[in-house]
Amino acid sequence: MTKKILLIDDEPVFVKMLKTRLEASGFEVVTACDGENGLQQWEQEKPDLIILDITMPNMDGYTFVRESKQKQNLKKIPIVVLTARAGMKDLFVLEGAQGYFVKPVDTKELLARVCELLR
């Protein structure tokens, strides 16, 4: 069974590159451009894992993580954070993120972590 990943990021070029890489590795990928849209996509798509940017319009990644804790089914889904902000790792780990990568991300390392979380 193909695992589904929800990729939430507001940078179209980055989303296209990472989506292509994840799909080439056998994952189904759905995307959202901000946290609000991400919550809607989660309800529709029921992903197995979420890859999340921090700085986005409408709802940032931190707010998304906080909102996700209020939803019983969503808080069980692993969240991997991708961001240009290196200094927020401890905060997101404390909030329950299972991965934290600083952009530009090494996609090989990211894929290894995604595969580990989806085993």
Biopython code that builds the backbone (N, CA, C, O; Angstrom):
import numpy as np
from Bio.PDB.StructureBuilder import StructureBuilder

atoms = [
    (1, "MET", "N", (0.841, -1.178, 0.000)),
    (1, "MET", "CA", (0.000, 0.000, 0.000)),
    (1, "MET", "C", (0.892, 1.249, 0.000)),
    (1, "MET", "O", (1.816, 1.357, 0.806)),
    (2, "THR", "N", (0.613, 2.170, -0.889)),
    (2, "THR", "CA", (1.387, 3.398, -1.010)),
    (2, "THR", "C", (1.080, 4.335, 0.151)),
    (2, "THR", "O", (-0.081, 4.589, 0.472)),
    (3, "LYS", "N", (2.134, 4.842, 0.771)),
    (3, "LYS", "CA", (1.980, 5.794, 1.871)),
    (3, "LYS", "C", (1.756, 7.191, 1.299)),
    (3, "LYS", "O", (2.354, 7.570, 0.292)),
    (4, "LYS", "N", (0.881, 7.948, 1.964)),
    (4, "LYS", "CA", (0.521, 9.289, 1.505)),
    (4, "LYS", "C", (1.166, 10.339, 2.406)),
    (4, "LYS", "O", (1.111, 10.251, 3.632)),
    (5, "ILE", "N", (1.778, 11.334, 1.762)),
    (5, "ILE", "CA", (2.428, 12.434, 2.478)),
    (5, "ILE", "C", (1.725, 13.733, 2.126)),
    (5, "ILE", "O", (1.444, 14.005, 0.958)),
    (6, "LEU", "N", (1.445, 14.528, 3.144)),
    (6, "LEU", "CA", (0.910, 15.869, 2.946)),
    (6, "LEU", "C", (2.069, 16.845, 3.105)),
    (6, "LEU", "O", (2.667, 16.933, 4.178)),
    (7, "LEU", "N", (2.387, 17.576, 2.042)),
    (7, "LEU", "CA", (3.463, 18.558, 2.017)),
    (7, "LEU", "C", (2.854, 19.947, 2.098)),
    (7, "LEU", "O", (2.130, 20.365, 1.195)),
    (8, "ILE", "N", (3.147, 20.671, 3.187)),
    (8, "ILE", "CA", (2.574, 21.996, 3.410)),
    (8, "ILE", "C", (3.699, 23.025, 3.355)),
    (8, "ILE", "O", (4.530, 23.098, 4.261)),
    (9, "ASP", "N", (3.719, 23.820, 2.283)),
    (9, "ASP", "CA", (4.761, 24.827, 2.081)),
    (9, "ASP", "C", (4.242, 25.842, 1.085)),
    (9, "ASP", "O", (3.482, 25.499, 0.179)),
    (10, "ASP", "N", (4.653, 27.101, 1.251)),
    (10, "ASP", "CA", (4.157, 28.164, 0.370)),
    (10, "ASP", "C", (5.127, 28.533, -0.753)),
    (10, "ASP", "O", (4.884, 29.507, -1.466)),
    (11, "GLU", "N", (6.207, 27.792, -0.928)),
    (11, "GLU", "CA", (7.170, 28.056, -1.995)),
    (11, "GLU", "C", (6.935, 27.072, -3.147)),
    (11, "GLU", "O", (7.359, 25.920, -3.060)),
    (12, "PRO", "N", (6.262, 27.507, -4.230)),
    (12, "PRO", "CA", (5.883, 26.595, -5.317)),
    (12, "PRO", "C", (7.047, 25.822, -5.937)),
    (12, "PRO", "O", (6.897, 24.639, -6.244)),
    (13, "VAL", "N", (8.190, 26.456, -6.127)),
    (13, "VAL", "CA", (9.328, 25.772, -6.744)),
    (13, "VAL", "C", (9.840, 24.668, -5.831)),
    (13, "VAL", "O", (10.148, 23.570, -6.294)),
    (14, "PHE", "N", (9.932, 24.954, -4.534)),
    (14, "PHE", "CA", (10.377, 23.956, -3.570)),
    (14, "PHE", "C", (9.380, 22.802, -3.486)),
    (14, "PHE", "O", (9.772, 21.636, -3.450)),
    (15, "VAL", "N", (8.099, 23.132, -3.455)),
    (15, "VAL", "CA", (7.054, 22.104, -3.385)),
    (15, "VAL", "C", (7.147, 21.173, -4.592)),
    (15, "VAL", "O", (7.089, 19.953, -4.445)),
    (16, "LYS", "N", (7.293, 21.750, -5.782)),
    (16, "LYS", "CA", (7.377, 20.935, -6.999)),
    (16, "LYS", "C", (8.597, 20.010, -6.956)),
    (16, "LYS", "O", (8.499, 18.832, -7.300)),
    (17, "MET", "N", (9.743, 20.545, -6.533)),
    (17, "MET", "CA", (10.964, 19.742, -6.466)),
    (17, "MET", "C", (10.816, 18.604, -5.463)),
    (17, "MET", "O", (11.121, 17.454, -5.778)),
    (18, "LEU", "N", (10.349, 18.919, -4.256)),
    (18, "LEU", "CA", (10.242, 17.891, -3.222)),
    (18, "LEU", "C", (9.141, 16.882, -3.549)),
    (18, "LEU", "O", (9.306, 15.688, -3.297)),
    (19, "LYS", "N", (8.042, 17.339, -4.096)),
    (19, "LYS", "CA", (6.954, 16.429, -4.492)),
    (19, "LYS", "C", (7.459, 15.431, -5.529)),
    (19, "LYS", "O", (7.176, 14.237, -5.439)),
    (20, "THR", "N", (8.205, 15.923, -6.508)),
    (20, "THR", "CA", (8.763, 15.054, -7.549)),
    (20, "THR", "C", (9.694, 14.013, -6.943)),
    (20, "THR", "O", (9.651, 12.840, -7.312)),
    (21, "ARG", "N", (10.529, 14.446, -6.019)),
    (21, "ARG", "CA", (11.485, 13.542, -5.372)),
    (21, "ARG", "C", (10.768, 12.485, -4.529)),
    (21, "ARG", "O", (11.130, 11.309, -4.566)),
    (22, "LEU", "N", (9.760, 12.902, -3.776)),
    (22, "LEU", "CA", (9.010, 11.954, -2.953)),
    (22, "LEU", "C", (8.233, 10.956, -3.806)),
    (22, "LEU", "O", (8.198, 9.765, -3.495)),
    (23, "GLU", "N", (7.615, 11.436, -4.877)),
    (23, "GLU", "CA", (6.868, 10.536, -5.770)),
    (23, "GLU", "C", (7.805, 9.552, -6.461)),
    (23, "GLU", "O", (7.440, 8.396, -6.669)),
    (24, "ALA", "N", (9.004, 9.994, -6.817)),
    (24, "ALA", "CA", (9.989, 9.093, -7.427)),
    (24, "ALA", "C", (10.424, 8.003, -6.450)),
    (24, "ALA", "O", (10.905, 6.946, -6.858)),
    (25, "SER", "N", (10.250, 8.270, -5.168)),
    (25, "SER", "CA", (10.583, 7.281, -4.137)),
    (25, "SER", "C", (9.390, 6.408, -3.764)),
    (25, "SER", "O", (9.473, 5.599, -2.841)),
    (26, "GLY", "N", (8.276, 6.573, -4.486)),
    (26, "GLY", "CA", (7.132, 5.687, -4.306)),
    (26, "GLY", "C", (6.022, 6.195, -3.404)),
    (26, "GLY", "O", (5.092, 5.450, -3.095)),
    (27, "PHE", "N", (6.099, 7.447, -2.976)),
    (27, "PHE", "CA", (5.058, 7.998, -2.113)),
    (27, "PHE", "C", (4.008, 8.736, -2.928)),
    (27, "PHE", "O", (4.301, 9.278, -3.994)),
    (28, "GLU", "N", (2.787, 8.750, -2.420)),
    (28, "GLU", "CA", (1.747, 9.614, -2.968)),
    (28, "GLU", "C", (1.862, 10.931, -2.212)),
    (28, "GLU", "O", (1.984, 10.933, -0.987)),
    (29, "VAL", "N", (1.824, 12.059, -2.935)),
    (29, "VAL", "CA", (2.020, 13.359, -2.293)),
    (29, "VAL", "C", (0.875, 14.293, -2.639)),
    (29, "VAL", "O", (0.541, 14.484, -3.808)),
    (30, "VAL", "N", (0.279, 14.871, -1.606)),
    (30, "VAL", "CA", (-0.706, 15.940, -1.768)),
    (30, "VAL", "C", (-0.103, 17.180, -1.137)),
    (30, "VAL", "O", (0.703, 17.085, -0.211)),
    (31, "THR", "N", (-0.500, 18.353, -1.643)),
    (31, "THR", "CA", (0.131, 19.579, -1.182)),
    (31, "THR", "C", (-0.892, 20.588, -0.670)),
    (31, "THR", "O", (-2.079, 20.536, -0.993)),
    (32, "ALA", "N", (-0.377, 21.507, 0.141)),
    (32, "ALA", "CA", (-1.159, 22.634, 0.632)),
    (32, "ALA", "C", (-0.204, 23.824, 0.739)),
    (32, "ALA", "O", (0.990, 23.653, 0.988)),
    (33, "CYS", "N", (-0.745, 25.033, 0.549)),
    (33, "CYS", "CA", (0.098, 26.231, 0.511)),
    (33, "CYS", "C", (0.184, 26.971, 1.839)),
    (33, "CYS", "O", (0.953, 27.925, 1.954)),
    (34, "ASP", "N", (-0.578, 26.562, 2.835)),
    (34, "ASP", "CA", (-0.505, 27.163, 4.170)),
    (34, "ASP", "C", (-1.158, 26.221, 5.175)),
    (34, "ASP", "O", (-1.730, 25.196, 4.804)),
    (35, "GLY", "N", (-1.065, 26.581, 6.442)),
    (35, "GLY", "CA", (-1.593, 25.715, 7.488)),
    (35, "GLY", "C", (-3.092, 25.507, 7.432)),
    (35, "GLY", "O", (-3.574, 24.403, 7.687)),
    (36, "GLU", "N", (-3.838, 26.552, 7.101)),
    (36, "GLU", "CA", (-5.304, 26.413, 6.999)),
    (36, "GLU", "C", (-5.667, 25.398, 5.926)),
    (36, "GLU", "O", (-6.469, 24.493, 6.156)),
    (37, "ASN", "N", (-5.065, 25.560, 4.748)),
    (37, "ASN", "CA", (-5.311, 24.632, 3.652)),
    (37, "ASN", "C", (-4.802, 23.240, 4.021)),
    (37, "ASN", "O", (-5.387, 22.231, 3.626)),
    (38, "GLY", "N", (-3.711, 23.197, 4.780)),
    (38, "GLY", "CA", (-3.163, 21.921, 5.233)),
    (38, "GLY", "C", (-4.127, 21.152, 6.120)),
    (38, "GLY", "O", (-4.263, 19.937, 5.982)),
    (39, "LEU", "N", (-4.798, 21.851, 7.032)),
    (39, "LEU", "CA", (-5.788, 21.187, 7.880)),
    (39, "LEU", "C", (-6.948, 20.642, 7.047)),
    (39, "LEU", "O", (-7.448, 19.549, 7.313)),
    (40, "GLN", "N", (-7.374, 21.401, 6.043)),
    (40, "GLN", "CA", (-8.439, 20.932, 5.148)),
    (40, "GLN", "C", (-7.991, 19.705, 4.364)),
    (40, "GLN", "O", (-8.737, 18.735, 4.234)),
    (41, "GLN", "N", (-6.758, 19.755, 3.838)),
    (41, "GLN", "CA", (-6.235, 18.614, 3.077)),
    (41, "GLN", "C", (-6.102, 17.382, 3.964)),
    (41, "GLN", "O", (-6.357, 16.263, 3.520)),
    (42, "TRP", "N", (-5.703, 17.589, 5.217)),
    (42, "TRP", "CA", (-5.592, 16.463, 6.130)),
    (42, "TRP", "C", (-6.943, 15.777, 6.288)),
    (42, "TRP", "O", (-7.028, 14.550, 6.245)),
    (43, "GLU", "N", (-7.995, 16.565, 6.470)),
    (43, "GLU", "CA", (-9.320, 15.982, 6.657)),
    (43, "GLU", "C", (-9.786, 15.229, 5.419)),
    (43, "GLU", "O", (-10.440, 14.193, 5.536)),
    (44, "GLN", "N", (-9.458, 15.738, 4.235)),
    (44, "GLN", "CA", (-9.875, 15.091, 2.983)),
    (44, "GLN", "C", (-8.995, 13.900, 2.626)),
    (44, "GLN", "O", (-9.495, 12.866, 2.183)),
    (45, "GLU", "N", (-7.702, 14.042, 2.816)),
    (45, "GLU", "CA", (-6.744, 13.065, 2.277)),
    (45, "GLU", "C", (-6.264, 12.006, 3.264)),
    (45, "GLU", "O", (-5.806, 10.942, 2.847)),
    (46, "LYS", "N", (-6.360, 12.278, 4.561)),
    (46, "LYS", "CA", (-5.902, 11.342, 5.597)),
    (46, "LYS", "C", (-4.471, 10.834, 5.329)),
    (46, "LYS", "O", (-4.271, 9.639, 5.114)),
    (47, "PRO", "N", (-3.483, 11.738, 5.342)),
    (47, "PRO", "CA", (-2.101, 11.331, 5.050)),
    (47, "PRO", "C", (-1.492, 10.498, 6.173)),
    (47, "PRO", "O", (-1.979, 10.485, 7.303)),
    (48, "ASP", "N", (-0.417, 9.806, 5.824)),
    (48, "ASP", "CA", (0.316, 9.000, 6.797)),
    (48, "ASP", "C", (1.416, 9.807, 7.480)),
    (48, "ASP", "O", (1.896, 9.427, 8.548)),
    (49, "LEU", "N", (1.818, 10.931, 6.861)),
    (49, "LEU", "CA", (2.883, 11.767, 7.384)),
    (49, "LEU", "C", (2.703, 13.177, 6.832)),
    (49, "LEU", "O", (2.181, 13.358, 5.732)),
    (50, "ILE", "N", (3.142, 14.179, 7.605)),
    (50, "ILE", "CA", (3.057, 15.572, 7.176)),
    (50, "ILE", "C", (4.449, 16.174, 7.162)),
    (50, "ILE", "O", (5.201, 16.039, 8.127)),
    (51, "ILE", "N", (4.793, 16.841, 6.063)),
    (51, "ILE", "CA", (6.017, 17.633, 5.975)),
    (51, "ILE", "C", (5.563, 19.084, 5.966)),
    (51, "ILE", "O", (4.736, 19.474, 5.141)),
    (52, "LEU", "N", (6.099, 19.884, 6.879)),
    (52, "LEU", "CA", (5.538, 21.191, 7.186)),
    (52, "LEU", "C", (6.593, 22.292, 7.217)),
    (52, "LEU", "O", (7.629, 22.148, 7.865)),
    (53, "ASP", "N", (6.327, 23.387, 6.515)),
    (53, "ASP", "CA", (7.141, 24.593, 6.601)),
    (53, "ASP", "C", (6.678, 25.395, 7.814)),
    (53, "ASP", "O", (5.563, 25.197, 8.297)),
    (54, "ILE", "N", (7.521, 26.296, 8.310)),
    (54, "ILE", "CA", (7.115, 27.128, 9.439)),
    (54, "ILE", "C", (6.505, 28.442, 8.984)),
    (54, "ILE", "O", (5.390, 28.780, 9.382)),
    (55, "THR", "N", (7.226, 29.189, 8.151)),
    (55, "THR", "CA", (6.790, 30.528, 7.775)),
    (55, "THR", "C", (5.893, 30.460, 6.541)),
    (55, "THR", "O", (6.358, 30.220, 5.426)),
    (56, "MET", "N", (4.598, 30.677, 6.767)),
    (56, "MET", "CA", (3.610, 30.650, 5.681)),
    (56, "MET", "C", (2.524, 31.672, 5.976)),
    (56, "MET", "O", (2.345, 32.073, 7.126)),
    (57, "PRO", "N", (1.797, 32.095, 4.946)),
    (57, "PRO", "CA", (0.676, 33.013, 5.178)),
    (57, "PRO", "C", (-0.519, 32.280, 5.800)),
    (57, "PRO", "O", (-0.566, 31.050, 5.802)),
    (58, "ASN", "N", (-1.457, 33.023, 6.310)),
    (58, "ASN", "CA", (-2.732, 32.545, 6.873)),
    (58, "ASN", "C", (-2.585, 31.745, 8.166)),
    (58, "ASN", "O", (-3.188, 32.104, 9.177)),
    (59, "MET", "N", (-1.811, 30.690, 8.154)),
    (59, "MET", "CA", (-1.536, 29.922, 9.368)),
    (59, "MET", "C", (-0.122, 29.379, 9.253)),
    (59, "MET", "O", (0.180, 28.616, 8.336)),
    (60, "ASP", "N", (0.745, 29.767, 10.179)),
    (60, "ASP", "CA", (2.133, 29.297, 10.115)),
    (60, "ASP", "C", (2.243, 27.862, 10.637)),
    (60, "ASP", "O", (1.279, 27.294, 11.150)),
    (61, "GLY", "N", (3.424, 27.303, 10.493)),
    (61, "GLY", "CA", (3.640, 25.918, 10.883)),
    (61, "GLY", "C", (3.480, 25.661, 12.370)),
    (61, "GLY", "O", (2.974, 24.614, 12.774)),
    (62, "TYR", "N", (3.911, 26.616, 13.187)),
    (62, "TYR", "CA", (3.767, 26.430, 14.630)),
    (62, "TYR", "C", (2.287, 26.366, 15.021)),
    (62, "TYR", "O", (1.882, 25.513, 15.810)),
    (63, "THR", "N", (1.494, 27.268, 14.464)),
    (63, "THR", "CA", (0.053, 27.264, 14.742)),
    (63, "THR", "C", (-0.576, 25.975, 14.237)),
    (63, "THR", "O", (-1.459, 25.419, 14.890)),
    (64, "PHE", "N", (-0.129, 25.494, 13.080)),
    (64, "PHE", "CA", (-0.634, 24.223, 12.540)),
    (64, "PHE", "C", (-0.385, 23.091, 13.539)),
    (64, "PHE", "O", (-1.280, 22.293, 13.821)),
    (65, "VAL", "N", (0.834, 23.030, 14.067)),
    (65, "VAL", "CA", (1.163, 21.967, 15.022)),
    (65, "VAL", "C", (0.284, 22.080, 16.262)),
    (65, "VAL", "O", (-0.222, 21.073, 16.757)),
    (66, "ARG", "N", (0.099, 23.288, 16.764)),
    (66, "ARG", "CA", (-0.754, 23.498, 17.935)),
    (66, "ARG", "C", (-2.204, 23.094, 17.641)),
    (66, "ARG", "O", (-2.846, 22.441, 18.464)),
    (67, "GLU", "N", (-2.715, 23.482, 16.471)),
    (67, "GLU", "CA", (-4.090, 23.121, 16.072)),
    (67, "GLU", "C", (-4.221, 21.603, 15.918)),
    (67, "GLU", "O", (-5.239, 21.020, 16.289)),
    (68, "SER", "N", (-3.187, 20.978, 15.371)),
    (68, "SER", "CA", (-3.250, 19.533, 15.137)),
    (68, "SER", "C", (-3.372, 18.756, 16.441)),
    (68, "SER", "O", (-3.967, 17.679, 16.470)),
    (69, "LYS", "N", (-2.816, 19.293, 17.514)),
    (69, "LYS", "CA", (-2.924, 18.621, 18.807)),
    (69, "LYS", "C", (-4.357, 18.606, 19.321)),
    (69, "LYS", "O", (-4.698, 17.781, 20.169)),
    (70, "GLN", "N", (-5.192, 19.498, 18.825)),
    (70, "GLN", "CA", (-6.589, 19.558, 19.242)),
    (70, "GLN", "C", (-7.449, 18.534, 18.504)),
    (70, "GLN", "O", (-8.571, 18.246, 18.919)),
    (71, "LYS", "N", (-6.925, 17.991, 17.418)),
    (71, "LYS", "CA", (-7.675, 17.030, 16.605)),
    (71, "LYS", "C", (-7.156, 15.626, 16.911)),
    (71, "LYS", "O", (-5.997, 15.320, 16.631)),
    (72, "GLN", "N", (-7.973, 14.807, 17.462)),
    (72, "GLN", "CA", (-7.586, 13.491, 17.959)),
    (72, "GLN", "C", (-6.845, 12.655, 16.916)),
    (72, "GLN", "O", (-5.785, 12.102, 17.211)),
    (73, "ASN", "N", (-7.390, 12.555, 15.701)),
    (73, "ASN", "CA", (-6.774, 11.712, 14.679)),
    (73, "ASN", "C", (-5.486, 12.306, 14.135)),
    (73, "ASN", "O", (-4.577, 11.565, 13.763)),
    (74, "LEU", "N", (-5.392, 13.627, 14.083)),
    (74, "LEU", "CA", (-4.224, 14.273, 13.503)),
    (74, "LEU", "C", (-3.011, 14.190, 14.417)),
    (74, "LEU", "O", (-1.884, 14.130, 13.928)),
    (75, "LYS", "N", (-3.209, 14.184, 15.714)),
    (75, "LYS", "CA", (-2.049, 14.198, 16.600)),
    (75, "LYS", "C", (-1.264, 12.892, 16.568)),
    (75, "LYS", "O", (-0.172, 12.823, 17.132)),
    (76, "LYS", "N", (-1.786, 11.868, 15.931)),
    (76, "LYS", "CA", (-1.073, 10.600, 15.793)),
    (76, "LYS", "C", (-0.186, 10.569, 14.549)),
    (76, "LYS", "O", (0.646, 9.671, 14.414)),
    (77, "ILE", "N", (-0.344, 11.517, 13.652)),
    (77, "ILE", "CA", (0.400, 11.536, 12.390)),
    (77, "ILE", "C", (1.761, 12.184, 12.607)),
    (77, "ILE", "O", (1.840, 13.278, 13.165)),
    (78, "PRO", "N", (2.846, 11.518, 12.170)),
    (78, "PRO", "CA", (4.174, 12.127, 12.319)),
    (78, "PRO", "C", (4.283, 13.419, 11.512)),
    (78, "PRO", "O", (3.796, 13.514, 10.385)),
    (79, "ILE", "N", (4.937, 14.412, 12.122)),
    (79, "ILE", "CA", (5.172, 15.693, 11.460)),
    (79, "ILE", "C", (6.674, 15.928, 11.372)),
    (79, "ILE", "O", (7.397, 15.833, 12.364)),
    (80, "VAL", "N", (7.124, 16.237, 10.158)),
    (80, "VAL", "CA", (8.515, 16.600, 9.917)),
    (80, "VAL", "C", (8.516, 18.065, 9.502)),
    (80, "VAL", "O", (7.814, 18.452, 8.568)),
    (81, "VAL", "N", (9.302, 18.875, 10.197)),
    (81, "VAL", "CA", (9.364, 20.309, 9.927)),
    (81, "VAL", "C", (10.542, 20.613, 9.007)),
    (81, "VAL", "O", (11.655, 20.134, 9.225)),
    (82, "LEU", "N", (10.279, 21.420, 7.972)),
    (82, "LEU", "CA", (11.313, 21.933, 7.063)),
    (82, "LEU", "C", (11.262, 23.444, 7.140)),
    (82, "LEU", "O", (10.197, 24.036, 6.963)),
    (83, "THR", "N", (12.392, 24.078, 7.400)),
    (83, "THR", "CA", (12.368, 25.522, 7.548)),
    (83, "THR", "C", (13.730, 26.149, 7.315)),
    (83, "THR", "O", (14.754, 25.467, 7.358)),
    (84, "ALA", "N", (13.737, 27.437, 7.071)),
    (84, "ALA", "CA", (14.985, 28.201, 6.992)),
    (84, "ALA", "C", (15.428, 28.654, 8.375)),
    (84, "ALA", "O", (16.529, 29.186, 8.525)),
    (85, "ARG", "N", (14.598, 28.456, 9.381)),
    (85, "ARG", "CA", (14.885, 28.892, 10.754)),
    (85, "ARG", "C", (15.540, 27.774, 11.559)),
    (85, "ARG", "O", (14.868, 26.855, 12.029)),
    (86, "ALA", "N", (16.844, 27.863, 11.709)),
    (86, "ALA", "CA", (17.579, 26.808, 12.404)),
    (86, "ALA", "C", (17.322, 26.802, 13.905)),
    (86, "ALA", "O", (17.436, 25.750, 14.534)),
    (87, "GLY", "N", (16.981, 27.930, 14.493)),
    (87, "GLY", "CA", (16.914, 28.041, 15.933)),
    (87, "GLY", "C", (15.636, 27.581, 16.606)),
    (87, "GLY", "O", (15.486, 27.787, 17.810)),
    (88, "MET", "N", (14.709, 26.969, 15.888)),
    (88, "MET", "CA", (13.426, 26.601, 16.497)),
    (88, "MET", "C", (13.256, 25.101, 16.726)),
    (88, "MET", "O", (12.167, 24.645, 17.077)),
    (89, "LYS", "N", (14.320, 24.337, 16.531)),
    (89, "LYS", "CA", (14.207, 22.882, 16.637)),
    (89, "LYS", "C", (13.673, 22.438, 17.991)),
    (89, "LYS", "O", (12.751, 21.626, 18.056)),
    (90, "ASP", "N", (14.240, 22.960, 19.071)),
    (90, "ASP", "CA", (13.820, 22.532, 20.411)),
    (90, "ASP", "C", (12.333, 22.773, 20.644)),
    (90, "ASP", "O", (11.654, 21.940, 21.245)),
    (91, "LEU", "N", (11.829, 23.904, 20.173)),
    (91, "LEU", "CA", (10.410, 24.232, 20.334)),
    (91, "LEU", "C", (9.531, 23.215, 19.613)),
    (91, "LEU", "O", (8.534, 22.754, 20.169)),
    (92, "PHE", "N", (9.894, 22.862, 18.378)),
    (92, "PHE", "CA", (9.074, 21.916, 17.626)),
    (92, "PHE", "C", (9.197, 20.494, 18.149)),
    (92, "PHE", "O", (8.221, 19.744, 18.130)),
    (93, "VAL", "N", (10.363, 20.117, 18.610)),
    (93, "VAL", "CA", (10.516, 18.794, 19.219)),
    (93, "VAL", "C", (9.656, 18.725, 20.478)),
    (93, "VAL", "O", (8.993, 17.719, 20.730)),
    (94, "LEU", "N", (9.669, 19.784, 21.256)),
    (94, "LEU", "CA", (8.825, 19.853, 22.445)),
    (94, "LEU", "C", (7.341, 19.730, 22.084)),
    (94, "LEU", "O", (6.566, 19.131, 22.830)),
    (95, "GLU", "N", (6.955, 20.288, 20.958)),
    (95, "GLU", "CA", (5.555, 20.223, 20.505)),
    (95, "GLU", "C", (5.221, 18.886, 19.847)),
    (95, "GLU", "O", (4.058, 18.630, 19.536)),
    (96, "GLY", "N", (6.221, 18.032, 19.632)),
    (96, "GLY", "CA", (5.935, 16.692, 19.115)),
    (96, "GLY", "C", (6.379, 16.405, 17.697)),
    (96, "GLY", "O", (6.058, 15.341, 17.167)),
    (97, "ALA", "N", (7.111, 17.317, 17.055)),
    (97, "ALA", "CA", (7.607, 17.040, 15.701)),
    (97, "ALA", "C", (8.603, 15.882, 15.758)),
    (97, "ALA", "O", (9.420, 15.805, 16.676)),
    (98, "GLN", "N", (8.533, 15.000, 14.791)),
    (98, "GLN", "CA", (9.417, 13.840, 14.763)),
    (98, "GLN", "C", (10.631, 14.045, 13.867)),
    (98, "GLN", "O", (11.457, 13.143, 13.721)),
    (99, "GLY", "N", (10.742, 15.212, 13.274)),
    (99, "GLY", "CA", (11.901, 15.541, 12.449)),
    (99, "GLY", "C", (11.981, 17.033, 12.251)),
    (99, "GLY", "O", (10.959, 17.720, 12.261)),
    (100, "TYR", "N", (13.199, 17.549, 12.069)),
    (100, "TYR", "CA", (13.401, 18.985, 11.882)),
    (100, "TYR", "C", (14.588, 19.157, 10.949)),
    (100, "TYR", "O", (15.708, 18.774, 11.288)),
    (101, "PHE", "N", (14.348, 19.732, 9.776)),
    (101, "PHE", "CA", (15.390, 19.938, 8.781)),
    (101, "PHE", "C", (15.441, 21.399, 8.384)),
    (101, "PHE", "O", (14.406, 22.042, 8.212)),
    (102, "VAL", "N", (16.659, 21.926, 8.240)),
    (102, "VAL", "CA", (16.857, 23.310, 7.845)),
    (102, "VAL", "C", (17.095, 23.362, 6.334)),
    (102, "VAL", "O", (17.900, 22.608, 5.787)),
    (103, "LYS", "N", (16.367, 24.280, 5.674)),
    (103, "LYS", "CA", (16.530, 24.483, 4.228)),
    (103, "LYS", "C", (17.830, 25.231, 3.972)),
    (103, "LYS", "O", (18.188, 26.092, 4.776)),
    (104, "PRO", "N", (18.545, 24.950, 2.908)),
    (104, "PRO", "CA", (18.218, 23.937, 1.912)),
    (104, "PRO", "C", (18.427, 22.538, 2.495)),
    (104, "PRO", "O", (19.451, 22.243, 3.110)),
    (105, "VAL", "N", (17.449, 21.714, 2.285)),
    (105, "VAL", "CA", (17.423, 20.391, 2.900)),
    (105, "VAL", "C", (18.166, 19.370, 2.040)),
    (105, "VAL", "O", (18.114, 19.422, 0.811)),
    (106, "ASP", "N", (18.846, 18.455, 2.694)),
    (106, "ASP", "CA", (19.465, 17.323, 2.030)),
    (106, "ASP", "C", (18.340, 16.298, 1.834)),
    (106, "ASP", "O", (17.916, 15.646, 2.789)),
    (107, "THR", "N", (17.865, 16.161, 0.602)),
    (107, "THR", "CA", (16.703, 15.291, 0.361)),
    (107, "THR", "C", (16.989, 13.833, 0.690)),
    (107, "THR", "O", (16.072, 13.088, 1.034)),
    (108, "LYS", "N", (18.233, 13.421, 0.589)),
    (108, "LYS", "CA", (18.572, 12.045, 0.945)),
    (108, "LYS", "C", (18.333, 11.809, 2.437)),
    (108, "LYS", "O", (17.768, 10.784, 2.819)),
    (109, "GLU", "N", (18.758, 12.746, 3.276)),
    (109, "GLU", "CA", (18.526, 12.638, 4.718)),
    (109, "GLU", "C", (17.035, 12.717, 5.041)),
    (109, "GLU", "O", (16.532, 11.976, 5.886)),
    (110, "LEU", "N", (16.336, 13.625, 4.357)),
    (110, "LEU", "CA", (14.895, 13.753, 4.572)),
    (110, "LEU", "C", (14.170, 12.466, 4.203)),
    (110, "LEU", "O", (13.315, 12.000, 4.957)),
    (111, "LEU", "N", (14.499, 11.891, 3.059)),
    (111, "LEU", "CA", (13.856, 10.642, 2.639)),
    (111, "LEU", "C", (14.149, 9.508, 3.617)),
    (111, "LEU", "O", (13.278, 8.683, 3.893)),
    (112, "ALA", "N", (15.356, 9.467, 4.133)),
    (112, "ALA", "CA", (15.693, 8.431, 5.113)),
    (112, "ALA", "C", (14.815, 8.570, 6.357)),
    (112, "ALA", "O", (14.321, 7.572, 6.883)),
    (113, "ARG", "N", (14.620, 9.799, 6.825)),
    (113, "ARG", "CA", (13.778, 10.024, 8.013)),
    (113, "ARG", "C", (12.313, 9.694, 7.726)),
    (113, "ARG", "O", (11.639, 9.078, 8.552)),
    (114, "VAL", "N", (11.826, 10.103, 6.561)),
    (114, "VAL", "CA", (10.441, 9.799, 6.171)),
    (114, "VAL", "C", (10.220, 8.292, 6.132)),
    (114, "VAL", "O", (9.230, 7.787, 6.662)),
    (115, "CYS", "N", (11.140, 7.584, 5.505)),
    (115, "CYS", "CA", (11.014, 6.116, 5.435)),
    (115, "CYS", "C", (11.042, 5.492, 6.818)),
    (115, "CYS", "O", (10.289, 4.558, 7.097)),
    (116, "GLU", "N", (11.904, 6.002, 7.683)),
    (116, "GLU", "CA", (11.984, 5.493, 9.057)),
    (116, "GLU", "C", (10.664, 5.699, 9.799)),
    (116, "GLU", "O", (10.202, 4.803, 10.505)),
    (117, "LEU", "N", (10.063, 6.870, 9.643)),
    (117, "LEU", "CA", (8.811, 7.172, 10.339)),
    (117, "LEU", "C", (7.625, 6.386, 9.785)),
    (117, "LEU", "O", (6.669, 6.117, 10.512)),
    (118, "LEU", "N", (7.676, 6.019, 8.520)),
    (118, "LEU", "CA", (6.542, 5.331, 7.895)),
    (118, "LEU", "C", (6.670, 3.814, 7.917)),
    (118, "LEU", "O", (5.806, 3.123, 7.377)),
    (119, "ARG", "N", (7.698, 3.292, 8.511)),
    (119, "ARG", "CA", (7.849, 1.831, 8.626)),
    (119, "ARG", "C", (6.767, 1.230, 9.453)),
    (119, "ARG", "O", (6.743, 0.015, 9.650)),
]
sb = StructureBuilder()
sb.init_structure("model")
sb.init_model(0)
sb.init_chain("A")
sb.init_seg("    ")
for serial, (resi, resn, name, xyz) in enumerate(atoms, 1):
    if name == "N":
        sb.init_residue(resn, " ", resi, " ")
    sb.init_atom(name, np.array(xyz, "f"), 0.0, 1.0, " ", f" {name:<3s}", serial, name[0])
structure = sb.get_structure()
